[in-house]
Amino acid sequence: MIKNINLVKRICLMVLVAAILSLSFQVNLYAADEKAPQMGSYPIEGQIQAAGTNKAEVIVKADKSGMVYYIVSKFVKNPTVEQIMAGKDGNGAKACASGTTAITANEEKSILVDYLPDYSTTYDLWLVAVDSIGNISAPRRTDIKTPGAIAGNEAKLVYMSTIKGKTIGYYNIGTPSTKIAGVTAGSIDLTLAQAIDETNAWPYTTSIRATYAKAPVKVVKYAEGASTANFETDTAYANEPIINNDFFIIKVTSEDGSKVSYYKIMVKSPLLTYKLPQVTNVTLDETGTAKWDDLENESGYVVQLYSECGDLGSPVSLPAGTTSYNFLQDMRARGEGSYNVIVMGKGDGVFYTDGPWSVHSAEQSVIRLSTVTEGLKWDGDVAKWNQVPNAVSYTVQAYKDGKAWIVPVTVSAEKASAGIDFAASIANAGVGKYTYTVKANGNSTLILDATAESQLSNENIKSAPVSSTVLSTTSTIKGTAISDVGTPNADKNLVTPGRVTISATKAQDTSNAGAYITSFKLNDPKSKVRVVKYANGASTANFAKDYAYTNATINNNDFFLIQVTANDNSTCYYKIMVTVEGTIPSLGYYPMAGPIQAAGTRNAEMTVKSNQSGKVYYVVTGKADSYDPNPTKEQVLAGKNGKGVNGFASGNVSVTANVEESIIINNLPYYSTRYNVWAVAVNEEGNMSAPYRAEVITPGQTAGSEAKLDYMSKIKGKAIGYSNVGTPASTIEGAKAGTMSLAITAAQDESNIGAYITLLRGTYSEANIRAVKYSAGASTKNFETDEAYTNTTIANNDFFIIKVTSENKKTVSYYKIIVKVNP
C-alpha cells in the first residue's frame, strides 16, 4: 500500500513538471520580440498553377530557420497569431486552408496550397514565422490566386523573377512585345560576386518565371551587340557568368499557346569598374632589379624604365605573380644617367581594369669611368698611372715595338697605386721599345668601363748588343715572305704568334727551289736557328728532340716554332702560324628559300648546295626590310650578324659536293616576316666561301590561301625553273603549259635518289600536291582518280598535270609541264 502511494506521488510530480514545461513553452511560443524572425518583403505570391487544379503558390523567406504557419481566408477580419497557428481565420472559424512548413534562414521556400474552394479567385494568405527557440514574427499577408478551370491566355513575366539572386523588380522589367524587335528593354544591376557565380544556389539563384506556372518560358543570354535572329534555336541560358551589357531575351508563351510575349533585360554590372589598386613599395636596387609588392586579382604587370630624359624603350609586360624584373642590361646599354621605374597592375579586361601607375622608385645612377690620362710613366720597369674616381680595377696592356706583347694584366683599384712590375718579362723579351696602356674597369652592375684605353705611356727603351736574337722579316716559308713575325719571347709558351699565308700549290711543294724556298734569316749571321713544324694544336714540349723541318708539305693551320740562339748563347722563340689557301668552295646560286612552313610555327626552310663537301654555316641576321650590315665569314661561322650581335638563329649542316641539303630554321621571332639569312661554305680543308645571302619567310598564324608551285621543284633531278613553270589556272584546261628538257639518262631512271629525285613542292610546305604524268595527247578528265606519278620513266612529250591546293583548302591551281627528252 505504501509503495502504491509513492508511485502515485511520483506520477503526480511528473505531470506537474510537464504542465509547467508546457506552460513555459506556450508563453515563449507566443512571445514576439525584437529577436523574432524578419521576413522583409515576403510572403509574395507565386505562380498561378495549372488550370483546373484549385491550387495557389506562395513564396516565403525569413532571416532565421524554423517553421512557417499559414492560413487562407476570404473577406474576413485579420487573424491573430494564435488563430493562424491554430489554422483558424479572423472570425475563429476553420480557415479555407492551413498548414506549416520548415524553412532555412535566408532561403526562399515555395508553398503550394491545395483544395481551395473556387477557380480564378483571389484569397488572403496569412502567415507567421517561428524560429527554433520559439520567437514569433508578426502576422504577414499577401494575395494568392487560383487558376481558371481551363488553360489561360496570359503571357506575363513575374517581376519577382531573379537573375543570379537579384530580383528584376516591377520597374525594371521593361515593356514586352509580341516580337523581339518591339521590346522596350528593362535593366538589372549585378554585383561582381553575382555576375561570376555559376552555382545557381542561394543567394545566386536564377529563377525566371511566368505568372502562370504552366506558361512555357525560354531564356537566352546574348553578348552586347549580338544578333537574336536565331533565338528559337540558340542555347537556353544555364547560369553561366555574366559580363557588363550582356542582355537576356525572355519568351513567355501562355498556357493555352495563344499568346507570346518577349521581354529584354539588360544587365548592368560593376565588373569593369573594379580597378586594381596602385602597386606599392616599388624599388630599383644597385643590381638594376626592380621590385614591388604583389597585388591580388591582377592578370600581369607592366614595368617601365625611366631616366631624366623620360621613358626608355617599350614597357615590359610580365605575368601575374611576378614581383621583380632586372633592367641592368638596359641601363648599362643606355649608359650614364639616373634611372627609376614605375609599375602598373594589369586587369583582365573583364572583371578588373588596369590599376594606376605606381609612384616612381628611388633613383639608381649608372656612371661611366673616365679614361686614364695622367701619370702614364715608367718607374724603372714598373708601369704606373693616376687613378680615376670609382674604378674597381685596371687592365694594363704592355707593348713591345708597338705590338701587343704579353697578355693584359688586371689589378684591383686597392693595389693599383703600386703599379705593375714588368721587370722579369722585359728581361726575358730583351731588346725593344716598351710602352703600355691602361683602361679603367667598372663592375658588372652600375659602374661602366671607361670607353677607351689610355694613350700610350712614355717609352721604356731596352737596347742590346748586335748579337740580339732577331728573326728577319725577309725570312720565307715556301717562297712567301714572313711580314708578320709576331712577338718573340724567351719562354716558348709566351710567344705572340706571327702569321704567313701561302697557296695550296706552295704548301704541297717539297722542292725547296726557285719560288718555293723556305729560309729563316737572322740579323746576326753568327746566330743559330732551329725550326720544327707542328700540326695545329700539337704539343711543343719536346721541341729540342723533335725533327727539324726539312721542307715537308704544310697543311692549313700548321705552325712553325723557331728557336734563335745568339753568339752569346741568349735564346728566344718565334711562332709562325701558316694559312693555306686552297680551292674556295662556292655556293653558286644557293642558298635558296624553301617552301613556307606550316602556319603558326615561325619556322623557315632554306636549301643549300656547295661544289665541295664540308659544312655550310648560316645565320639569320634580321628582317629583310631593316638595315642590316653584311656579316663577315667569321661572323657567320660564329652565329653573329654584321654588328657582331647574335643572330635570330644560326647553325650548320654537313654537305656533300653538289648535293642539296634542306635546313629548317626554327623559332624565328615573328610570323609572316621576310628575313635575311647568310650562308658560308667551309670545305674539308677549312677554306671558306664568301658569305651568300638569301631571304626566307616565316608563315602566318593561320593557314594561307596561296596555291603556287615552287619553280625549283624537280623532275628526275632537274629543276623546272622560273621560266618553264608555265601559267597556272583554276582548271586543268586553263593552264598554260611550261616546257622543260631532260637527258635520256635521267628520263629513264626510276631510282628517285641522288641526282634523279622528283620533288614537286608548293611555295607553302603544307600545300597539298597531286601530280599525274600523261602520254602526249592523253585525256586528263579523270585526273582526280588517275594514278599519281611515282617516278616511272618519262618519254618525249609526256606531260605532267600538277594540282596545288592551298593550306586552307580554299584555292586550287593547276600546272601543265611538257617534258622534252633529249636523245
C-alpha positions in Angstrom: 0.0 0.0 0.0 2.8 2.4 0.8 4.6 1.6 -2.4 1.4 2.4 -4.4 1.1 5.8 -2.6 4.7 6.6 -3.5 4.1 5.7 -7.1 1.0 7.9 -7.3 3.1 10.8 -5.8 5.7 10.3 -8.4 3.2 10.3 -11.3 1.6 13.5 -9.9 5.0 15.1 -9.7 5.8 14.2 -13.3 2.5 15.6 -14.6 3.1 18.8 -12.7 6.6 19.2 -14.2 5.2 18.5 -17.7 2.5 21.1 -17.2 5.0 23.7 -16.1 7.2 23.0 -19.1 4.2 23.1 -21.5 3.1 26.4 -20.0 6.7 27.8 -20.3 6.7 26.7 -24.0 3.3 28.3 -24.6 4.4 31.5 -23.1 7.6 31.6 -25.1 5.8 30.4 -28.3 3.6 33.4 -28.4 6.3 35.9 -27.4 7.0 38.3 -30.3 10.0 40.5 -29.5 12.9 42.1 -31.3 14.5 38.7 -31.9 11.6 37.4 -33.8 12.2 36.3 -37.4 12.1 39.1 -40.0 10.6 38.4 -43.5 11.3 41.6 -45.3 9.1 41.8 -48.5 7.9 38.2 -48.0 5.5 36.5 -48.4 5.0 37.1 -52.1 2.5 35.5 -54.5 4.0 32.7 -56.6 3.0 31.5 -60.0 -0.6 30.7 -60.8 -0.9 27.0 -61.0 -2.1 24.6 -63.7 -5.6 25.2 -64.9 -8.4 23.3 -63.1 -6.3 22.4 -60.0 -7.6 24.9 -57.3 -4.0 25.3 -56.2 -2.1 28.5 -55.4 1.6 29.2 -54.7 3.2 31.5 -52.1 6.9 32.1 -51.7 8.2 32.7 -48.1 11.6 33.6 -46.7 12.9 34.7 -43.3 16.2 35.6 -41.8 16.1 32.7 -39.3 15.5 28.9 -39.7 12.3 27.5 -38.1 8.7 26.9 -39.1 6.0 28.9 -41.0 2.3 28.6 -40.0 -0.2 29.8 -42.6 -3.9 30.1 -43.3 -6.0 31.0 -46.3 -9.2 33.1 -45.8 -11.5 35.4 -47.8 -13.5 38.5 -46.8 -12.9 38.2 -43.0 -11.1 40.3 -40.5 -7.4 40.0 -39.8 -6.4 36.9 -37.8 -4.2 36.9 -34.7 -1.0 34.9 -34.2 -2.9 32.3 -32.1 -5.6 31.9 -34.8 -3.0 31.5 -37.6 -1.1 28.9 -35.6 -4.4 27.1 -34.8 -5.5 27.1 -38.5 -8.4 29.5 -37.9 -9.5 32.7 -39.8 -10.1 36.1 -38.2 -13.6 35.0 -37.2 -12.3 32.0 -35.3 -13.7 29.6 -37.9 -11.7 27.0 -39.7 -9.7 28.6 -42.5 -10.2 27.7 -46.2 -6.8 26.0 -46.0 -3.9 26.0 -43.5 -0.6 24.3 -42.8 3.1 24.5 -41.8 6.4 24.2 -43.5 10.1 24.2 -42.3 12.3 27.0 -43.7 16.0 27.6 -43.8 17.4 31.0 -42.9 17.6 33.4 -45.9 16.4 30.8 -48.4 13.1 31.0 -50.4 10.6 28.3 -49.8 7.6 27.6 -52.1 4.3 26.6 -50.5 1.6 25.0 -52.7 -1.8 25.4 -51.1 -4.3 22.8 -52.4 -8.1 22.2 -52.4 -9.1 25.9 -52.3 -12.9 26.3 -52.9 -13.0 28.3 -56.2 -11.2 28.7 -59.6 -10.0 32.2 -60.7 -10.3 33.5 -57.2 -8.0 35.8 -55.1 -7.6 34.8 -51.5 -5.9 36.3 -48.4 -2.9 34.2 -47.2 -1.7 35.0 -43.7 1.4 33.5 -42.0 3.8 33.8 -39.1 7.4 32.6 -38.8 8.6 30.9 -35.6 12.3 30.4 -35.1 14.0 27.4 -33.4 13.6 28.8 -29.8 10.1 30.0 -30.2 10.3 33.6 -31.2 7.3 34.5 -33.4 7.0 37.1 -36.1 4.0 39.4 -36.5 1.3 38.2 -39.0 2.1 38.9 -42.6 -0.3 38.9 -45.6 -0.3 38.5 -49.4 -2.8 37.7 -52.1 -2.8 34.3 -53.8 -4.9 33.4 -56.8 -6.2 30.1 -58.0 -6.1 29.3 -61.8 -9.1 29.1 -64.0 -10.9 25.9 -64.9 -9.3 25.9 -68.3 -5.8 27.0 -69.6 -5.3 30.8 -69.6 -4.1 33.1 -72.3 -1.9 35.3 -70.1 1.8 35.5 -71.1 3.4 37.7 -68.5 6.8 37.5 -66.7 6.8 37.6 -62.9 8.5 40.8 -61.9 9.9 39.0 -58.8 11.9 36.7 -61.1 15.6 36.6 -60.2 18.9 36.7 -62.2 21.8 35.5 -60.2 19.8 36.1 -57.0 18.9 39.7 -57.9 15.1 40.4 -58.3 14.3 42.1 -61.6 11.6 44.2 -59.9 8.4 45.9 -61.2 10.1 49.0 -62.5 13.0 47.2 -64.3 11.1 44.6 -66.3 10.6 46.9 -69.3 7.7 46.6 -71.7 7.1 43.3 -73.5 6.1 42.9 -77.2 4.8 40.1 -79.4 8.1 40.4 -81.4 11.7 40.7 -80.1 12.2 43.8 -82.2 9.4 45.6 -80.5 10.5 45.1 -76.9 11.4 48.0 -74.6 14.3 46.8 -72.5 14.4 46.7 -68.8 17.6 46.5 -66.8 19.1 45.0 -63.7 22.3 45.7 -61.7 24.5 42.9 -60.5 27.5 42.7 -58.2 30.7 41.1 -59.2 30.0 38.1 -56.9 26.6 37.6 -58.5 27.8 38.0 -62.1 30.5 35.4 -61.9 28.7 32.8 -59.8 27.6 29.6 -61.6 26.2 27.6 -58.7 22.5 28.6 -59.2 22.2 28.1 -55.4 21.1 30.7 -52.8 21.9 33.6 -52.8 22.8 33.4 -56.5 19.6 31.6 -57.8 18.4 32.5 -61.3 14.6 31.9 -61.4 12.8 33.4 -64.4 9.1 32.6 -64.2 5.8 33.4 -65.8 2.7 34.4 -63.7 1.2 31.1 -64.8 3.3 28.1 -63.7 2.4 26.2 -66.9 3.3 29.0 -69.2 6.5 28.0 -71.0 9.5 30.3 -70.6 12.6 30.3 -72.9 15.6 32.4 -71.8 18.7 33.1 -73.9 21.6 35.4 -72.9 23.5 37.4 -75.5 26.6 39.4 -75.5 26.3 43.1 -76.2 25.5 43.7 -79.9 24.9 40.1 -80.6 22.1 39.0 -83.1 18.9 37.5 -81.7 17.9 36.2 -85.2 18.3 32.6 -84.1 16.6 32.9 -80.7 14.4 29.8 -81.2 17.4 27.6 -81.8 20.0 29.4 -79.6 21.1 27.6 -76.4 19.0 28.4 -73.4 20.7 30.2 -70.5 22.3 27.8 -68.0 23.6 30.2 -65.3 27.0 30.8 -66.9 28.8 34.0 -65.8 27.5 37.4 -67.0 29.5 40.5 -68.0 28.6 44.1 -68.3 26.0 44.9 -71.1 25.0 41.2 -71.7 21.3 41.0 -72.2 18.5 38.4 -71.8 15.7 37.7 -74.3 12.8 36.0 -72.5 9.9 34.4 -74.3 6.7 33.7 -72.3 4.0 31.6 -74.0 0.6 31.4 -72.5 -0.8 28.1 -71.1 -3.2 27.7 -74.0 -0.4 28.6 -76.5 -2.5 31.5 -77.9 -0.2 34.4 -76.9 3.5 35.1 -76.8 5.4 38.0 -75.1 9.0 38.8 -75.4 11.0 40.7 -72.7 14.5 42.1 -72.9 16.5 42.6 -69.7 19.9 44.5 -70.0 22.5 43.6 -67.3 24.5 46.4 -65.8 27.3 45.1 -63.7 30.2 46.9 -62.0 32.6 44.3 -63.3 34.6 46.7 -65.4 34.6 49.4 -62.8 36.7 47.2 -60.4 40.0 49.0 -60.8 43.2 47.4 -59.5 44.9 49.3 -56.7 48.2 51.1 -57.2 51.3 49.0 -56.9 53.3 49.8 -53.8 56.9 49.6 -52.5 58.4 50.0 -55.9 62.2 49.9 -55.7 65.2 49.8 -58.0 68.3 48.3 -56.4 72.0 48.6 -57.2 71.9 45.4 -59.3 69.3 47.1 -61.7 66.5 44.9 -60.3 63.1 46.5 -60.0 60.9 45.0 -57.1 57.4 45.7 -55.9 54.6 44.2 -53.7 52.3 41.7 -55.3 48.6 42.6 -55.9 45.6 40.4 -55.9 43.5 39.7 -59.0 46.0 41.1 -61.4 46.5 39.4 -64.8 50.0 40.7 -65.0 52.2 43.7 -64.6 53.7 46.4 -66.9 57.1 47.8 -65.8 58.6 51.0 -67.4 62.2 52.1 -67.1 62.7 55.9 -66.8 65.7 58.3 -66.9 65.9 62.0 -66.6 65.1 62.1 -70.3 61.8 60.3 -69.9 60.6 56.7 -70.5 63.2 54.4 -72.0 62.1 51.7 -74.5 58.8 50.0 -74.5 57.0 48.9 -71.3 57.8 45.3 -70.3 54.8 43.0 -69.8 55.1 40.4 -67.1 52.8 37.5 -65.9 50.7 37.6 -62.8 52.5 36.9 -59.6 55.8 38.5 -60.8 57.3 40.9 -58.4 60.7 41.7 -59.9 62.4 42.5 -63.2 66.0 43.1 -64.0 66.8 46.2 -66.1 70.6 46.0 -65.6 71.3 45.2 -69.3 69.1 48.1 -70.5 70.6 50.5 -68.0 74.2 49.5 -69.0 73.4 49.6 -72.7 72.0 53.2 -72.4 75.0 54.4 -70.4 75.4 57.1 -67.9 72.4 58.6 -66.2 69.9 58.3 -63.4 67.2 55.7 -63.7 63.9 54.8 -61.9 61.0 52.6 -62.6 57.2 52.6 -62.3 54.9 49.6 -62.3 51.2 49.1 -63.1 48.9 46.2 -62.4 47.1 44.9 -65.4 43.4 43.8 -65.2 41.9 41.1 -67.2 39.6 43.4 -69.2 36.5 41.6 -67.9 36.4 41.7 -64.2 39.2 44.2 -63.4 40.6 47.2 -65.2 44.2 48.3 -65.1 45.4 50.0 -62.0 47.2 53.3 -61.9 50.9 53.6 -62.4 52.9 53.4 -59.2 54.9 56.3 -58.0 58.5 56.4 -59.3 61.0 54.4 -57.4 64.1 56.0 -55.9 66.8 56.5 -58.5 69.9 54.5 -59.2 72.7 56.1 -61.2 74.8 54.5 -63.9 78.3 56.1 -64.2 80.9 55.8 -66.9 84.5 55.8 -65.7 86.8 58.4 -67.1 89.7 57.5 -69.4 93.1 57.3 -67.6 95.0 60.4 -68.8 97.5 61.2 -66.1 100.7 59.7 -64.7 101.4 57.2 -67.6 105.1 56.9 -66.9 107.5 54.1 -66.3 109.1 54.0 -62.9 112.1 51.8 -63.9 110.2 48.7 -65.3 107.1 49.4 -63.2 104.1 50.8 -65.1 102.3 53.5 -63.2 99.3 55.8 -63.7 97.0 58.2 -61.8 93.8 56.5 -60.7 90.3 57.8 -61.8 87.3 58.0 -59.4 85.1 54.9 -58.8 87.3 52.5 -60.7 87.0 48.9 -59.5 90.1 47.6 -61.3 92.5 48.5 -64.1 93.7 46.5 -67.1 97.3 47.1 -68.4 98.3 46.1 -71.8 102.1 46.1 -72.5 103.5 46.7 -76.0 106.9 45.9 -77.4 107.9 47.8 -80.5 104.3 48.9 -81.0 102.8 45.4 -80.8 100.8 43.8 -78.0 103.4 41.8 -76.2 102.0 39.8 -73.3 98.5 39.1 -72.1 96.8 42.0 -70.4 97.3 42.2 -66.7 94.4 43.3 -64.4 94.9 44.7 -60.9 92.4 45.8 -58.3 92.0 49.5 -57.5 93.2 48.9 -54.0 96.6 47.6 -55.4 96.8 49.9 -58.4 98.9 52.6 -56.6 101.9 50.2 -56.7 101.7 49.8 -60.4 102.6 46.7 -62.4 106.2 45.4 -62.4 107.2 44.1 -65.8 110.9 43.7 -65.0 111.1 39.9 -65.3 109.1 39.9 -68.6 111.2 42.7 -70.1 114.4 40.8 -69.2 113.1 37.7 -71.0 111.9 39.7 -74.0 115.2 41.6 -74.4 115.7 44.5 -76.9 112.9 46.8 -77.7 110.8 49.9 -77.0 108.2 49.1 -74.3 105.0 51.1 -73.7 101.7 50.3 -72.1 98.1 51.5 -72.0 95.7 51.4 -69.0 91.9 51.0 -69.0 89.7 51.7 -66.0 87.2 48.9 -65.3 83.9 49.1 -63.6 81.8 46.3 -62.2 79.1 44.1 -63.6 76.3 46.4 -62.3 76.1 50.2 -62.4 79.7 51.2 -62.9 80.7 51.1 -66.6 84.2 50.6 -68.0 85.9 53.6 -69.5 85.1 53.9 -73.2 88.7 53.6 -74.2 92.2 52.7 -73.1 94.6 55.5 -72.2 97.1 56.8 -74.7 100.4 55.0 -74.8 102.8 55.7 -71.9 106.2 57.1 -72.4 108.8 54.7 -73.9 111.0 52.3 -71.8 113.8 51.6 -74.3 115.9 48.4 -73.8 119.0 48.1 -76.1 121.1 45.1 -76.6 124.4 44.1 -78.5 124.4 43.1 -82.2 124.1 39.5 -81.1 120.4 40.0 -80.3 118.2 37.2 -81.4 116.1 38.9 -84.1 114.4 37.0 -86.9 114.4 38.9 -90.2 111.1 39.7 -91.9 112.8 38.7 -95.2 112.5 35.1 -94.0 110.3 32.9 -96.2 108.1 29.9 -96.0 107.6 28.1 -99.3 108.8 31.3 -101.0 106.4 33.6 -99.2 108.0 36.4 -97.1 107.0 36.4 -93.4 106.0 40.0 -93.0 104.4 39.3 -89.6 106.9 37.5 -87.3 104.8 38.2 -84.1 106.5 39.0 -80.8 109.2 36.6 -79.6 109.8 35.5 -76.1 112.4 33.6 -74.1 109.6 31.3 -73.0 108.3 29.4 -75.9 104.9 29.2 -74.3 104.5 33.0 -74.1 105.3 33.8 -77.7 102.8 36.0 -79.6 102.4 34.2 -82.9 103.0 35.8 -86.3 101.3 34.6 -89.5 102.0 33.8 -93.1 99.6 32.9 -95.9 100.6 30.6 -98.7 98.8 29.0 -101.6 97.9 25.3 -101.7 100.4 24.8 -104.6 103.3 26.1 -102.4 102.0 24.1 -99.4 102.3 20.8 -101.3 105.7 21.5 -103.0 108.8 19.9 -101.5 111.5 21.1 -103.9 112.8 24.0 -101.8 113.9 25.6 -105.1 113.0 28.8 -107.0 109.8 30.3 -105.8 109.4 27.6 -103.1 112.4 28.2 -100.9 111.9 28.1 -97.1 114.6 30.3 -95.4 114.8 31.7 -91.9 117.2 34.7 -91.9 118.7 36.3 -88.9 120.1 39.8 -88.3 123.2 38.4 -86.8 125.0 35.9 -89.2 126.7 34.3 -86.1 123.3 33.3 -84.6 121.9 29.8 -84.9 118.4 28.8 -85.8 116.3 25.6 -85.1 112.9 25.1 -86.8 110.2 22.5 -86.1 106.8 22.4 -87.8 103.8 21.2 -85.9 100.2 20.3 -86.7 97.6 22.7 -85.3 97.2 22.1 -81.6 100.2 19.8 -81.2 102.4 19.9 -78.2 105.9 21.6 -78.4 107.1 20.1 -75.1 109.7 18.0 -76.9 110.9 20.8 -79.2 114.6 20.0 -78.5 114.2 16.4 -79.7 111.5 16.8 -82.4 112.6 16.5 -86.0 113.8 19.8 -87.6 111.8 21.0 -90.6 113.0 19.7 -94.0 110.6 21.3 -96.4 107.8 18.7 -96.0 104.2 19.6 -97.1 102.3 22.1 -95.0 98.6 21.8 -94.0 96.3 24.7 -93.1 96.9 26.0 -89.6 100.2 24.1 -89.2 102.7 26.3 -87.3 106.5 26.7 -87.0 108.3 27.1 -83.7 111.7 28.8 -84.3 114.5 28.9 -81.8 117.1 31.7 -82.4 120.4 31.3 -80.4 122.7 34.3 -80.5 126.5 34.1 -80.4 126.4 35.0 -76.7 124.0 32.0 -76.2 121.0 34.2 -75.4 117.9 32.5 -76.8 114.4 33.4 -77.9 111.5 31.8 -79.7 109.2 32.8 -82.6 106.0 31.1 -83.6 104.6 31.5 -87.2 101.1 30.3 -88.0 100.5 29.2 -91.6 97.3 29.7 -93.5 97.0 27.6 -96.6 94.7 29.0 -99.3 93.3 26.0 -101.2 90.3 26.0 -103.6 87.5 28.1 -102.3 84.1 26.4 -102.1 81.2 28.0 -103.9 77.5 28.1 -103.1 76.6 29.1 -106.7 73.1 30.5 -106.6 72.4 28.9 -103.2 71.2 29.4 -100.6 67.6 29.4 -101.7 64.4 29.8 -99.7 62.4 26.6 -99.4 58.6 26.3 -99.1 57.0 28.4 -96.4 56.4 26.2 -93.4 53.3 25.2 -91.5 51.1 28.1 -90.3 51.7 29.2 -86.7 55.2 27.6 -86.5 57.6 30.6 -87.0 59.9 28.2 -88.9 61.5 28.8 -92.3 63.2 26.4 -94.8 66.4 27.1 -96.7 68.1 24.9 -99.3 71.9 24.9 -99.7 74.4 23.3 -102.1 78.2 23.6 -102.4 80.6 22.5 -105.1 82.7 20.9 -102.4 82.0 18.7 -99.5 82.2 20.1 -96.0 79.8 22.2 -94.0 77.6 25.1 -94.6 77.2 27.6 -91.7 74.2 30.0 -91.6 72.9 32.9 -89.5 69.6 34.7 -89.7 70.6 38.4 -89.2 67.4 40.3 -89.2 64.3 41.4 -91.1 64.9 41.9 -94.8 63.4 45.4 -94.8 65.6 46.6 -92.0 69.2 48.0 -92.3 71.5 45.1 -91.6 75.2 45.4 -92.4 76.6 42.4 -94.2 78.4 39.9 -91.9 81.9 38.7 -92.5 82.7 35.0 -93.0 83.9 34.8 -89.4 80.7 36.4 -88.1 78.5 33.9 -90.0 80.5 31.0 -88.5 80.1 32.5 -85.0 76.3 33.0 -85.5 76.7 36.8 -85.4 75.2 39.5 -87.6 77.1 42.3 -89.2 77.0 44.3 -86.0 78.7 41.4 -84.1 75.5 40.6 -82.2 73.9 37.1 -82.0 71.6 36.5 -85.0 68.0 35.4 -84.6 69.1 31.8 -85.4 72.2 30.1 -86.6 73.7 26.6 -87.2 75.4 24.4 -89.7 74.8 21.4 -91.8 77.2 18.9 -93.4 77.1 18.8 -97.2 78.2 16.5 -99.9 79.6 18.2 -103.1 76.8 19.2 -105.5 74.0 17.6 -103.3 71.2 19.8 -102.0 70.6 19.9 -98.2 67.4 21.3 -96.6 67.7 23.3 -93.4 64.7 24.0 -91.2 65.3 27.1 -89.1 63.1 27.0 -86.0 61.5 29.6 -83.7 62.2 32.8 -85.5 60.7 35.8 -83.7 57.8 36.8 -85.9 55.1 35.4 -88.2 54.7 36.4 -91.8 58.1 38.0 -91.9 60.9 38.1 -94.5 64.4 37.6 -93.0 67.9 37.9 -94.3 69.9 34.6 -94.0 73.6 34.4 -94.8 75.5 31.2 -95.5 79.2 30.3 -95.8 80.5 27.1 -97.2 83.6 25.6 -95.5 85.4 22.8 -97.3 87.2 19.9 -95.7 90.5 21.9 -95.8 88.9 24.7 -93.8 88.7 27.2 -96.7 85.7 29.4 -96.6 83.5 30.8 -99.3 82.3 34.4 -99.3 79.0 35.0 -97.4 76.0 34.3 -99.6 72.6 35.9 -98.9 69.0 34.7 -99.3 65.6 35.7 -98.0 63.4 33.3 -96.1 59.8 33.8 -95.0 58.0 32.6 -91.9 54.4 31.5 -92.2 51.4 33.4 -90.9 49.5 32.3 -87.8 46.7 30.8 -89.8 46.8 28.6 -93.0 47.4 30.6 -96.2 45.4 30.7 -99.4 48.4 30.7 -101.8 48.4 27.7 -104.2 51.7 28.1 -106.1 54.2 25.6 -107.4 57.8 26.2 -106.2 59.6 26.8 -109.5 62.6 25.0 -108.0 60.6 21.8 -107.9 62.4 18.9 -109.6 61.5 16.2 -112.2 64.1 13.5 -112.3 66.6 15.8 -110.5 66.1 18.7 -113.0 64.7 21.9 -111.5 61.7 23.1 -113.5 62.8 26.7 -113.3 61.0 30.0 -113.2 60.7 30.4 -117.0 59.5 26.8 -117.5 56.7 26.5 -115.0 54.1 28.0 -117.4 51.0 29.8 -116.2 48.6 28.1 -113.8 44.8 28.2 -113.8 41.9 27.2 -111.6 41.1 24.4 -114.1 43.3 22.0 -116.0 42.0 23.3 -119.4 43.0 26.8 -118.5 46.6 26.1 -117.5 49.3 27.4 -120.0 51.9 24.7 -120.4 55.5 25.1 -119.4 58.3 23.1 -121.1 61.4 21.5 -119.6 64.0 19.2 -121.1 65.6 16.0 -119.6 68.6 14.0 -120.7 67.6 10.5 -121.6 69.6 9.0 -118.7 67.5 11.0 -116.2 64.2 10.4 -118.1 64.7 6.6 -117.9 65.9 6.5 -114.3 63.4 5.1 -111.7 65.5 5.2 -108.6 64.3 8.6 -107.2 67.6 9.0 -105.4 70.7 11.3 -105.6 70.7 13.3 -108.8 67.4 11.8 -110.0 64.9 12.9 -107.3 61.5 14.1 -108.3 60.3 16.6 -105.7 57.2 18.7 -106.5 56.5 21.3 -103.8 54.3 24.2 -103.2 55.6 27.6 -102.0 53.9 26.7 -98.7 55.1 23.3 -97.3 51.6 22.4 -96.1 50.0 23.0 -99.5 48.8 19.7 -101.0 50.4 18.5 -104.2 48.9 15.9 -106.6 50.8 15.1 -109.8 49.9 12.8 -112.7 52.0 12.1 -115.8 50.3 11.6 -119.1 51.5 10.5 -122.6 51.3 13.1 -125.3 47.6 13.6 -126.3 46.2 11.6 -123.4 42.9 12.7 -121.7 43.1 14.4 -118.3 39.4 14.2 -117.5 40.0 11.5 -114.8 42.8 13.4 -113.2 41.4 13.1 -109.6 41.4 9.3 -109.8 44.3 8.7 -112.2 47.4 7.1 -110.6 49.7 9.7 -109.0 53.2 9.9 -110.5 55.7 7.6 -108.8 59.0 8.3 -110.7 58.3 6.0 -113.6 60.2 6.6 -116.8 59.4 9.6 -119.0 59.1 9.6 -122.8 59.5 12.6 -125.1 56.4 14.9 -125.0 55.0 13.2 -121.9 53.4 15.9 -119.7 52.6 16.4 -116.1 49.4 17.9 -114.6 50.1 19.2 -111.1 47.4 20.3 -108.8 48.4 22.6 -105.9 45.8 23.0 -103.1 46.5 25.8 -100.6 46.9 25.2 -96.9 43.5 26.5 -96.1 41.9 24.3 -98.9 40.3 27.4 -100.4 42.5 27.9 -103.5 43.5 25.4 -106.2 45.9 25.9 -109.1 46.7 23.5 -112.0 50.0 23.5 -113.8 51.0 21.7 -117.0 54.6 20.8 -117.7 55.6 19.2 -121.0 58.8 17.2 -120.9 61.2 17.1 -123.8 63.6 14.1 -123.7 66.9 14.7 -125.4 68.2 11.6 -127.4 
